[in-house]
């Protein structure tokens, strides 16, 4: 008797092989996903920095002409230049941090994001002096990633 088709054992072996190959592929994509999220964080910091610089010269934005926004926490918007603040790609587990400049100096600001690649202290900062990546525990308003 000559039956056509596959036995149950053959199907289970094929499913097991496909499962092992897919798990190997998913594990190897982990670092690529981290790098992609870090690239988004850097782009978001650059976008915030650009909006802050445009707001600085606009008397109807922030705290008036030649002043940055000086709230105690991350703003929800930066004038008409950034109407919706970007959020971290991982959500609340790894958020963007706004270093408060309330009552200190409205001509300075510092915002940073923790990066996944580059160690536990890897940060990407934006300030009135530009953007930079640095390995440091917690950036301050005076030393925003060494800017």
Number of C-alpha atoms within 10 A of each C-alpha: 3 4 5 6 7 8 8 8 9 11 10 11 11 10 12 12 10 11 11 10 11 12 11 10 10 9 10 11 11 11 12 11 12 15 14 13 18 21 13 16 25 23 13 20 24 19 16 21 22 18 18 25 18 17 25 22 15 17 12 12 20 22 16 15 13 15 21 25 24 22 16 12 13 16 15 11 16 20 18 12 16 17 12 12 14 17 14 18 14 10 9 9 7 14 15 20 16 22 22 20 21 13 9 11 13 18 13 18 26 25 24 27 23 27 23 17 14 12 11 12 15 19 26 25 28 27 26 17 14 15 20 18 20 18 16 16 12 15 22 17 18 13 11 28 25 15 17
